[in-house]
Amino acid sequence: MRAAALYSAMGALLLTTLSAAPAGGLPGTPDTPGAGGVPAGVALAAARAAAKGIDFGKCADAQDLPGSMRCGTVAVPLDYARPNGKQIELTVSRVGATHRDPHNSKHRVPRKGSLVFNPGGPGGSGLYFPLIGLLPEWKRIGAAYDLVGYDPRGVGRSAPLSCQDPKQYFKGPSPAPTHPTESYKRERIAEAKAYARGCAQRAGSALQHYNSLNNARDLDVLRAALGEKQLNFMGASYGTYFGAVYATLFPSHVRRMVFDAAVNPDPERIWYRNNLDQSMAFESRWADFREWVAKNDKVYGLGDTAEKVLSSYERAQARLAAEPAGGKVGPAQLQSAFLQAGYYDDYWPHRAKALSDYLKGDPKELIAQAGPVMESAAEAENSTAVYTAVECNDGPWPTDWKVWDRDNTRLARVAPFETWDNVWANLPCAYWPAARQKPLDVRTGPGELAPTLILAAERDAAAPYDGALEMHRRLSGSVLVTERDSGTHGIAGGANPCVNGHLDAYLLEGRLPGRRAACAGHAEPKASASKR
């Protein structure tokens, strides 16, 4: 259920305060569970964070960053049942509210608090989110809110998790059969088992503590550390799920909450069934892309029907299987690159151009877009490790390969594009060595939760639209804004002024449109022969 990129809107930019506990903690040994269990552990951690605050200073890579972003850390328990036990530090970033009205230089905008963001994943870093305030679409929000990002537990600079040597992370060129043989399946099963063992060996007993429940608890500690009685939060993709978990656990702590590209929070779908739904949805979005390419056949020459474009793609697959481009790009790397086009339609012109050039004998653009970036191996390996740990820990998964094989063989007959790659990404969960959580029954009753805003694109493949409908049903008082006939994964602060108008009205004025509203889809990208 991964987000393919951090958040498209960024483009190229990358609590009730409780009295503090004594510095030595509660009586007892560091490993003694707190008397009140996990809720008491969260309250204690939040009280400590509120008393200490966050000492914001220069960011580690400040010399490479625009703007005035500052960084600090907040300590959270690895295990909230043992709040006096091992602590881990979450790295937090912030750009203070500018107070500058972009439409009236004489008007000083009052501060409304901190707005915390999570980009999803699981495994995505939100550390650079505060820089989004430099974009025109975000200046009004950045005037009123401190923009706050952070690396969740296990991610980046927050006690990073690892399951394998990053030097071994990028493997390729490699195949990507849409109908794998039995021998290929056995190879991937062996790899999944080895990966799960690697996670256990590297993380040890800590592995079980990387889960959505703890991500939500960490968020409440961060709220307290920021000095906020109530939380303003925006989550994208997976961030909407643990945001909804937070809203269920701490409804009175919510002031404003935005769910952008909401995933299905039904406990029965966490996460095995959600991934089946996702694979089906990607097939439709893959067809959308091919139809767009076909409409622009004069530019790309890949075929004037979606079927002909598919034939061009399959011709490239076969050629790459025989001779990988640049010795780096095989069918799996091609598929991964074109999967990005299923997330964000602004990739469409660039992917189409690369495929067109490659079939005409020029592989440079395809290698640039689909080849591994070795410098990012450690970051990519870390992100995958956190993704796997959280998804595997969050709920039950089939432990019998026959179930996976049956369900996905059937699904691949109608949705071959992403089905098996989604299987291989999640298969370690079949052999997971850590204890699993029971998914929380996400829901709030009337009056329990402040009004919240759900944003969804109707043809989003990574977060199928049914998930937004389910989130809307479960969170009483929520409002759903739908972008019609569009499929961009994450629409807040993006290309649609109507969506952005609803976002601004909610965050800045607390104003929402009825229970549901719709925006016409943003314009499709223009065909271009230029490089990305």
ZIWO-V338605 format. One record per pair of residues at least 24 apart in sequence whose ideal C-beta (glycine too) atoms are under 6 Angstrom apart, sorted by the first residue. I is the first residue (numbers start at 0). J is the second residue. If there is no record, write none. Layout:
I_J ; I_J
This chain:
0_270 ; 0_273 ; 0_274 ; 1_386 ; 2_119 ; 2_120 ; 2_123 ; 2_236 ; 3_339 ; 3_342 ; 5_118 ; 5_123 ; 6_118 ; 6_235 ; 6_489 ; 7_343 ; 7_489 ; 8_492 ; 8_493 ; 9_131 ; 12_130 ; 13_127 ; 14_45 ; 14_222 ; 14_223 ; 14_228 ; 14_252 ; 15_228 ; 16_49 ; 17_46 ; 19_46 ; 19_50 ; 20_46 ; 20_47 ; 24_83 ; 25_83 ; 29_83 ; 29_84 ; 30_81 ; 30_84 ; 32_80 ; 32_81 ; 33_82 ; 37_79 ; 37_80 ; 40_79 ; 40_80 ; 40_82 ; 41_79 ; 41_216 ; 41_219 ; 43_82 ; 44_75 ; 44_76 ; 44_82 ; 44_220 ; 45_219 ; 45_220 ; 45_223 ; 48_73 ; 48_220 ; 48_223 ; 48_224 ; 49_223 ; 53_91 ; 53_224 ; 55_93 ; 66_94 ; 66_130 ; 66_133 ; 67_94 ; 68_92 ; 68_94 ; 68_129 ; 69_93 ; 73_221 ; 73_224 ; 75_217 ; 75_220 ; 77_205 ; 77_208 ; 78_208 ; 79_216 ; 87_158 ; 89_149 ; 89_157 ; 90_150 ; 90_156 ; 90_157 ; 91_149 ; 92_126 ; 92_129 ; 92_148 ; 93_129 ; 93_145 ; 93_147 ; 94_129 ; 94_132 ; 94_146 ; 95_145 ; 96_143 ; 96_144 ; 96_145 ; 97_141 ; 97_142 ; 98_142 ; 99_142 ; 101_138 ; 108_142 ; 108_143 ; 111_143 ; 111_144 ; 112_227 ; 112_231 ; 113_145 ; 113_147 ; 113_225 ; 113_227 ; 114_144 ; 114_146 ; 114_231 ; 115_147 ; 115_232 ; 116_148 ; 116_233 ; 117_234 ; 117_238 ; 118_235 ; 119_235 ; 119_236 ; 119_237 ; 119_238 ; 120_237 ; 120_386 ; 121_237 ; 121_385 ; 121_386 ; 121_389 ; 122_154 ; 122_382 ; 122_385 ; 122_386 ; 124_150 ; 124_154 ; 124_155 ; 125_149 ; 126_150 ; 136_492 ; 136_499 ; 137_492 ; 139_503 ; 140_506 ; 143_507 ; 151_214 ; 152_217 ; 153_209 ; 153_385 ; 154_385 ; 159_381 ; 160_384 ; 160_385 ; 161_201 ; 161_384 ; 162_194 ; 162_197 ; 162_198 ; 162_201 ; 162_384 ; 163_197 ; 165_376 ; 165_377 ; 165_380 ; 168_376 ; 168_379 ; 168_380 ; 169_371 ; 169_376 ; 171_329 ; 171_332 ; 172_323 ; 172_328 ; 172_329 ; 173_329 ; 173_331 ; 174_330 ; 175_330 ; 175_331 ; 175_334 ; 177_415 ; 179_419 ; 187_423 ; 191_426 ; 191_427 ; 192_430 ; 194_427 ; 195_427 ; 195_430 ; 195_431 ; 199_432 ; 206_433 ; 207_433 ; 207_434 ; 209_388 ; 209_389 ; 210_389 ; 210_392 ; 210_393 ; 210_436 ; 211_241 ; 211_244 ; 211_393 ; 212_436 ; 214_241 ; 215_241 ; 215_244 ; 215_245 ; 215_248 ; 218_245 ; 219_249 ; 229_254 ; 231_255 ; 232_256 ; 233_257 ; 235_259 ; 235_260 ; 235_489 ; 236_260 ; 236_462 ; 240_264 ; 243_441 ; 244_439 ; 246_448 ; 247_439 ; 247_441 ; 250_443 ; 250_447 ; 250_448 ; 253_448 ; 253_449 ; 255_506 ; 256_451 ; 257_452 ; 258_453 ; 259_454 ; 259_489 ; 259_491 ; 260_459 ; 260_462 ; 260_488 ; 260_489 ; 261_453 ; 261_455 ; 261_466 ; 261_467 ; 261_470 ; 262_462 ; 262_466 ; 263_466 ; 263_469 ; 264_441 ; 264_470 ; 265_469 ; 266_438 ; 266_440 ; 269_393 ; 269_394 ; 269_438 ; 270_390 ; 271_396 ; 274_421 ; 274_425 ; 276_463 ; 278_410 ; 278_414 ; 278_417 ; 278_418 ; 278_421 ; 279_414 ; 280_460 ; 280_463 ; 281_341 ; 281_416 ; 281_417 ; 281_460 ; 282_414 ; 282_416 ; 284_341 ; 284_460 ; 284_486 ; 285_341 ; 285_416 ; 288_340 ; 288_347 ; 291_347 ; 292_351 ; 295_526 ; 298_526 ; 299_351 ; 299_355 ; 300_355 ; 301_355 ; 315_354 ; 315_357 ; 315_358 ; 324_362 ; 324_365 ; 324_366 ; 325_366 ; 327_370 ; 328_366 ; 328_369 ; 328_370 ; 332_369 ; 333_369 ; 336_368 ; 336_369 ; 341_460 ; 342_461 ; 342_488 ; 343_487 ; 344_487 ; 344_524 ; 345_524 ; 347_524 ; 348_524 ; 348_526 ; 348_527 ; 349_531 ; 352_528 ; 364_530 ; 387_427 ; 391_428 ; 391_431 ; 392_433 ; 392_435 ; 392_436 ; 393_436 ; 394_438 ; 396_428 ; 396_429 ; 398_429 ; 441_473 ; 442_473 ; 443_474 ; 443_475 ; 444_475 ; 445_475 ; 450_476 ; 450_511 ; 451_477 ; 452_478 ; 452_505 ; 453_477 ; 453_479 ; 454_480 ; 454_490 ; 454_491 ; 455_481 ; 456_482 ; 456_485 ; 456_486 ; 456_487 ; 456_490 ; 457_481 ; 457_483 ; 458_486 ; 459_486 ; 459_488 ; 461_488 ; 478_511 ; 478_514 ; 479_515 ; 480_516 ; 481_517 ; 482_518 ; 482_520 ; 483_517 ; 483_519 ; 483_520 ; 484_520 ; 485_520 ; 485_521 ; 494_521 ; 495_521
